[in-house]
Amino acid sequence: MGDPRPVIRLETRIDAPPAACFSLSLSVDAHVASMSGSRERAVAGVMSGEIGAGETVTWRAAHFGVPWRMTSKITEYETPYRFVDEQVSGPFAHWRHEHRFEPDGRGTLMLDLVEFASPCGPIGRIADRLVLERYLTELLKRRNRWLASELEAGSKTEG
């Protein structure tokens, strides 16, 4: 039957077109700015600008006071509606984050679907359910608020 994986599903409405949401979501610089609380930064691979299909980036950050590194790769890329990043190496036994950008009236419905699993079997699954699912959801919500703020500020100055 395999290991059950927590799935995080977030919906964020943004008053900007899908192409703008897609592009900013692939920006390494925007990721760094939106994750300043964890001092996240790119240390290898694509280190600035927009990451593209098949490319990797290695992040260094601190979460729960512990430094860690994670290399992720853009494994699926359908501009401007969808991309997937997956962990190549890092702290998770499994990490897959699908980003969808659907036209929604004047703007975009941004959908995050995250599957993840910690290492360490049953102990990892307990940590996933009790701690990581909530922590990662809040981290993604914070990032999405940052993206929405940046994109909507840009829409107001352009319109």
Secondary structure, 3 states (H helix, E strand, C coil): CCCCCCEEEEEEEECCCHHHHHHHHCEHHHHHHHCHHHCCEEEEECCCCECCCCCEEEEEEEECCEEEEEEEEEEEEECCCEEEEEEEECCCCEEEEEEEEEEECCEEEEEEEEEEECCCHHHHHHHHHHHHHHHHHHHHHHHHHHHHHHHHHHHHHHC
